[in-house]
Amino acid sequence: MSENNSAGEVILREWKDDQVWFRDLIPEEYPWGNEEFLDEVPETARGEFGVKFAGDSTVDGTRYQSGQIAVVDTREEFVRLFSRSENILGIIVPWFDRIVPATLLTPYQRQIDKAEFRRGLAAKFQKALLITVVLLGIGFWMKEFLMLALLGATIYGLFPLVEVAMTWFRKIDEVSVPELNRRLVNHEFFQRWMLSRPKRSMQIAIGVLVLVFLGQCAVDGGLFNLGQSVQAAALVKKDVTEGGEWWRTVTTGLMHANLIHILFNGMALYSLGRVITAVVSRSLLSVVFLVTVITGSIASLYLGPSEVTFEGVTMPRASVGASGGILGCLGFLLVITYKYKGVIPGYLRLSLIQSAIVVTIFGLLGSLFIDNAAHAGGFVGGVVLGLVFYPWLNLAPERTRLSIRFLGWVSMAVLVAGVVKIAIELVPLGSPYFQ
């Protein structure tokens, strides 16, 4: 008997007629506790057994594309279909009108074995450590590739390393089987609820950052080394402390130094911003971002170096980027996930802690071109804001308090004014493309 064939039989043993093993575990008291977040079975497949494919797959000479469904009439045919299928996204059973995702095919039957669990972690640790060492070695040996090497080491090395280190000490073997299944179901439905939340506000926010970046590119004539625009409107410390241009503490968070900078900051802001808008309030996102961009800028002004020396050359240091606001969102979310730690799946809080640790390590390794003071100032500002709003925060409220909406409007107006100010500073510089 093949392994997949056996797996198909095991799955059907858990799916007795007219029963859905996870139905009683769906957290109906929370916004994501609804079967409707699972994909509906198409009319043509109802009353049948079937498999939905996540990628291209060939079964008995028939080729199925991603998203297509293969149906059969009996349990025996389903076991055979399952055994011959690859890239399975979910299954269909006759008595349930929703497609069962692959993560919920079967419940846990026993507690997790710590020794076996750690063996898997050890293999992952070794691979991540090798990648980290190799990429960092390349970066510090070939200085011109230091930034790219650090980014690669962070994504493919540091994140897995920190994840393994955090997971290693979790007492996962002490979690009961019912609790494992509760977490499994809560996790799946929370993720699906998050994906269903409106994205328009975050798309607009990222779009504004991209437009500002394109304006910088027009002034500097390229996608990299946007020095002229940065000097004109970002956080140049002398211009703030001696020239009184405090508006730069806001505009710096709307600008970026190069294409890679905005690419990674944009992805980070989109990910964190979507969680804030879904879990607490869309209005609070602009408040948190604005305030922590400012706290990050102030920390940079008074705690960060005013000059940087690279390969024997000393030059004034300008700070630019949305990182202060992004770290502010991270700090704010850490407070929120702590408040709702028994409700929001634990993976979210752990991933936030993991991100904070990785950003700290990344900042220390790349201190030549990373403003760690701004990162720290933004993060602390986010934590403080979370504590300030703590008593008034509700989980996914249907309607946001008027006071919070008012703060959202004010902060949005300030950010729009910041975009206008950047345009005012950049337009007189002209563009090499039109000369």
C-alpha positions in Angstrom: 0.0 0.0 0.0 1.4 3.4 -1.0 2.0 6.1 1.6 -0.5 8.5 -0.1 -3.1 5.7 -0.3 -2.7 5.1 3.4 -3.0 8.8 4.1 -6.2 8.9 2.1 -7.7 6.2 4.2 -6.5 7.9 7.4 -8.2 11.1 6.3 -11.5 9.4 5.6 -11.5 7.7 9.0 -11.6 11.1 10.5 -14.4 12.2 8.2 -17.3 10.0 9.3 -20.6 10.5 7.5 -22.4 13.8 8.4 -19.6 14.8 10.7 -17.0 17.7 10.5 -14.3 17.1 13.1 -13.4 20.7 13.6 -16.9 22.3 13.6 -17.1 22.5 17.4 -13.6 24.1 17.6 -14.5 27.0 15.3 -14.2 30.1 17.6 -17.6 31.6 17.0 -17.2 34.2 19.7 -14.5 35.9 17.6 -14.9 37.8 14.2 -13.1 35.0 12.3 -15.2 32.2 13.8 -17.4 31.5 10.8 -17.5 28.6 8.3 -18.0 31.1 5.5 -14.3 31.8 5.6 -13.7 28.4 4.0 -14.2 28.3 0.2 -17.6 27.1 -0.9 -17.9 23.8 -2.8 -19.1 24.5 -6.4 -22.6 23.3 -7.3 -21.1 20.8 -9.8 -19.1 19.1 -7.0 -21.7 19.0 -4.2 -22.6 15.6 -2.9 -19.3 14.1 -4.2 -15.9 13.3 -2.8 -13.1 15.4 -4.4 -9.7 17.0 -4.4 -8.9 20.7 -5.1 -5.4 21.3 -6.5 -3.0 24.0 -5.4 -0.8 23.5 -8.5 -0.6 21.7 -11.8 -1.2 18.0 -11.3 -1.8 14.9 -13.5 -4.0 12.1 -12.3 -4.6 9.0 -14.5 -3.7 10.9 -17.6 -5.9 13.9 -16.9 -4.1 17.2 -16.3 -5.5 19.6 -13.6 -4.5 23.2 -13.2 -4.2 25.2 -10.0 -7.7 25.7 -8.5 -9.4 22.9 -10.4 -11.3 20.2 -8.7 -11.5 16.4 -9.4 -14.6 14.6 -8.1 -15.4 10.9 -7.6 -18.5 9.1 -6.2 -17.2 6.7 -3.5 -14.8 6.6 -0.6 -12.7 3.9 -2.4 -12.4 6.1 -5.5 -11.4 9.1 -3.3 -8.6 7.1 -1.6 -7.3 6.2 -5.1 -7.7 9.8 -6.3 -5.9 11.2 -3.2 -3.0 8.6 -3.6 -2.4 9.8 -7.1 -2.7 13.5 -6.5 0.0 16.1 -5.9 -0.2 19.8 -4.8 -3.5 19.2 -2.8 -5.1 22.4 -1.6 -8.1 20.8 0.0 -10.7 18.0 -0.1 -14.4 17.8 -0.6 -16.8 15.4 1.3 -20.5 15.0 0.3 -22.0 16.2 3.6 -20.0 19.5 4.0 -20.6 22.4 1.6 -17.2 23.9 2.2 -13.8 22.9 0.9 -11.7 21.5 3.7 -8.2 23.1 3.5 -5.1 20.9 3.6 -4.2 22.2 7.1 -7.5 20.8 8.5 -7.6 17.4 6.9 -6.9 15.5 10.1 -6.7 16.5 13.8 -3.8 15.8 16.1 -4.1 12.3 17.6 -1.2 12.5 20.1 1.0 15.1 21.8 4.1 16.3 19.9 7.2 14.3 20.6 9.9 16.7 21.7 12.9 14.7 20.5 11.4 14.3 17.0 10.4 17.9 16.9 13.9 19.1 17.8 15.5 16.9 15.2 13.6 18.8 12.6 14.6 22.1 14.1 18.3 21.1 14.2 18.4 20.4 10.5 16.7 23.7 9.8 19.2 25.5 12.2 22.2 24.0 10.4 21.0 25.1 7.0 20.1 28.6 8.2 23.5 29.0 10.0 25.4 28.0 6.8 23.5 30.5 4.7 24.0 33.3 7.3 27.8 32.7 7.6 28.3 32.5 3.8 26.4 35.6 3.0 27.9 37.7 5.8 31.3 36.5 4.8 30.7 37.7 1.2 29.3 41.0 2.4 32.2 41.9 4.7 34.7 40.7 2.2 33.2 42.5 -0.8 32.0 45.8 0.7 30.2 46.9 -2.4 27.7 44.0 -1.9 27.4 44.4 1.9 23.8 45.7 1.8 22.6 43.0 -0.5 24.4 40.3 1.5 22.9 41.5 4.7 19.4 41.5 3.3 19.9 38.0 1.9 21.4 36.8 5.3 18.5 38.3 7.1 15.7 36.8 5.0 17.2 33.3 4.4 19.4 33.0 7.5 18.6 35.2 10.5 14.9 34.8 10.4 15.0 31.0 10.3 17.8 31.0 13.0 15.8 33.2 15.4 12.7 31.2 14.7 14.4 27.9 15.5 16.0 29.4 18.7 12.6 30.6 19.9 10.8 27.4 19.1 13.5 25.2 20.6 12.7 26.2 24.1 8.9 26.1 23.8 7.3 23.4 25.9 5.4 22.1 22.9 5.4 18.6 24.2 3.3 19.6 27.2 0.4 21.0 25.1 -2.6 18.6 25.3 -4.2 17.2 22.1 -7.4 19.1 22.5 -5.4 22.4 22.9 -3.3 21.5 19.8 -6.5 21.1 17.8 -8.0 24.3 19.1 -4.9 26.2 18.1 -4.8 24.6 14.7 -8.4 25.6 13.9 -8.1 29.1 15.4 -4.9 29.7 13.4 -6.5 28.6 10.1 -9.7 30.7 10.5 -7.7 33.7 11.8 -5.5 33.7 8.7 -8.5 33.4 6.4 -10.2 36.2 8.2 -7.1 38.4 7.8 -7.0 37.7 4.1 -10.6 38.7 3.7 -10.2 42.1 5.3 -10.2 45.2 3.1 -6.9 46.1 1.6 -7.7 49.5 0.0 -6.3 51.7 2.8 -3.0 49.9 2.7 -2.8 49.9 -1.1 -3.3 53.7 -1.0 -0.7 54.1 1.7 1.9 52.1 -0.3 0.9 54.0 -3.4 1.7 57.3 -1.8 5.1 56.1 -0.8 5.8 54.9 -4.3 4.7 58.2 -5.8 7.0 60.1 -3.5 9.8 57.7 -4.4 9.2 58.3 -8.1 9.4 62.0 -7.5 12.8 61.5 -5.8 13.9 59.4 -8.8 12.9 62.1 -11.2 15.0 64.6 -9.3 18.0 62.4 -8.9 17.8 60.7 -12.3 17.8 57.1 -11.2 16.6 54.4 -8.7 19.7 54.4 -6.5 21.7 56.9 -4.6 19.0 59.5 -4.3 21.2 61.9 -2.5 19.9 65.2 -3.8 16.3 64.6 -2.9 17.3 63.2 0.5 19.3 66.4 1.3 16.4 68.5 0.1 13.6 67.0 2.3 14.8 64.1 4.6 16.3 64.3 8.1 19.5 66.2 7.6 20.4 66.9 11.2 22.1 70.2 10.8 19.1 71.6 8.9 16.8 70.6 11.7 18.8 71.5 14.8 20.4 74.7 13.4 18.1 75.6 10.6 14.8 75.0 12.5 13.4 72.8 9.7 11.5 70.5 12.1 9.1 69.5 9.3 11.8 67.1 8.2 11.0 64.8 11.2 7.8 64.0 9.3 8.8 64.1 5.6 11.8 61.8 6.2 9.4 58.9 6.9 7.8 59.3 3.5 11.0 59.1 1.5 13.6 56.4 0.8 17.2 56.1 -0.2 16.9 53.6 -3.1 14.8 51.0 -4.8 15.8 48.2 -2.4 15.0 50.4 0.6 11.4 51.2 -0.5 10.8 47.6 -1.6 11.5 46.1 1.8 10.0 48.9 3.8 6.9 48.8 1.6 6.4 45.0 2.2 7.0 45.4 5.9 4.6 48.3 6.3 1.9 46.5 4.2 2.2 43.4 6.4 2.1 45.2 9.7 -0.4 47.8 8.6 -2.9 45.2 7.5 -2.8 43.6 10.9 -3.4 46.9 12.7 -6.3 47.9 10.4 -7.9 44.5 10.9 -7.4 43.8 14.6 -7.9 47.3 16.1 -8.7 50.2 13.7 -7.8 51.7 10.3 -7.7 55.1 12.0 -5.0 54.1 14.4 -2.6 53.1 11.7 -2.0 56.7 10.5 -1.7 57.8 14.2 0.9 55.1 15.1 2.9 55.7 11.9 3.0 59.5 12.2 3.8 59.6 15.9 6.5 56.9 15.7 8.1 58.4 12.6 8.5 61.6 14.7 9.8 59.7 17.8 12.2 57.9 15.6 13.4 61.1 14.0 13.9 62.7 17.4 15.9 59.7 18.6 18.0 59.9 15.5 18.6 63.6 16.0 19.8 63.3 19.6 21.1 59.8 19.9 22.4 59.0 16.5 25.7 60.0 15.0 25.8 63.2 12.9 28.6 61.8 10.7 29.6 58.5 9.3 33.0 57.2 8.2 33.3 54.7 5.4 36.6 53.5 4.0 38.4 56.4 5.6 36.0 59.1 4.3 33.9 61.1 6.8 30.6 62.6 5.6 27.5 64.1 7.1 24.8 61.6 7.9 21.2 62.0 6.7 18.5 59.7 7.9 15.7 58.7 5.6 12.9 56.0 5.4 9.7 54.8 6.9 11.6 52.4 9.2 10.9 54.4 12.3 7.1 54.2 11.6 7.4 50.5 10.7 9.2 49.7 14.0 6.5 51.8 15.7 3.8 49.6 14.2 5.8 46.5 15.3 6.0 47.8 18.9 2.3 48.8 18.9 1.3 45.3 17.7 3.4 43.6 20.4 1.3 45.4 23.0 -2.0 44.5 21.2 -1.1 40.8 20.8 -0.2 40.7 24.5 -3.6 42.1 25.4 -5.3 39.5 23.3 -2.8 36.7 23.8 -5.5 34.2 24.6 -7.5 35.1 21.5 -5.2 36.0 18.7 -3.1 33.0 17.5 0.2 32.8 19.3 2.1 32.6 16.0 1.5 36.3 15.4 3.0 37.5 18.6 6.0 35.1 18.2 6.6 36.4 14.6 6.6 40.0 15.9 9.1 39.1 18.6 11.2 37.3 16.0 11.1 40.3 13.7 12.2 42.7 16.6 15.2 40.4 17.3 16.2 40.1 13.7 15.9 43.8 13.1 18.1 44.5 16.1 20.8 42.1 14.8 20.5 43.4 11.3 20.9 47.0 12.6 24.0 46.1 14.5 25.6 44.4 11.5 24.7 47.2 9.1 25.3 50.1 11.5 27.2 51.9 8.7 24.1 52.6 6.7 21.2 51.9 9.2 19.9 54.4 11.7 19.5 52.3 14.8 18.6 55.3 16.9 15.6 55.9 14.6 14.6 52.3 14.7 14.8 52.2 18.5 12.9 55.5 18.8 10.1 54.3 16.6 9.8 51.0 18.4 9.7 52.6 21.8 7.2 55.1 20.6 5.0 52.3 19.3 5.1 50.4 22.6 4.2 53.6 24.5 1.3 54.3 22.2 0.1 50.8 22.7 0.1 51.2 26.4 -1.6 54.6 26.2 -4.4 53.2 24.0 -4.5 49.9 25.9 -7.7 50.6 28.0 -9.7 51.8 25.0 -8.8 49.1 22.4 -11.4 46.6 21.3 -10.8 43.6 19.1 -12.0 44.2 15.5 -14.7 46.7 16.5 -17.6 47.3 14.1 -17.2 51.0 14.7 -14.2 53.0 15.8 -14.5 55.5 18.7 -15.1 59.1 17.5 -12.0 60.3 19.4 -9.8 57.8 17.6 -11.3 58.6 14.2 -10.6 62.3 14.9 -6.9 61.5 15.7 -6.8 59.5 12.5 -8.1 62.4 10.4 -5.6 64.8 12.0 -2.6 62.4 11.5 -3.7 61.8 8.0 -3.8 65.5 7.3 -0.3 65.9 8.7 1.0 63.1 6.5 -0.7 64.6 3.4 0.9 67.9 4.3 4.2 66.1 4.5 3.8 64.8 0.9 3.0 68.4 -0.2 6.0 69.8 1.5 8.2 67.2 -0.2 6.8 68.2 -3.5 7.5 71.9 -2.7 11.1 71.1 -1.9 11.7 68.8 -4.9 10.0 70.6 -7.8 12.5 73.6 -7.9 15.3 71.1 -8.2 14.0 70.0 -11.6 14.8 66.7 -13.3 17.7 65.6 -15.5 15.1 63.7 -17.6 13.6 67.0 -18.8 16.8 69.0 -19.3 
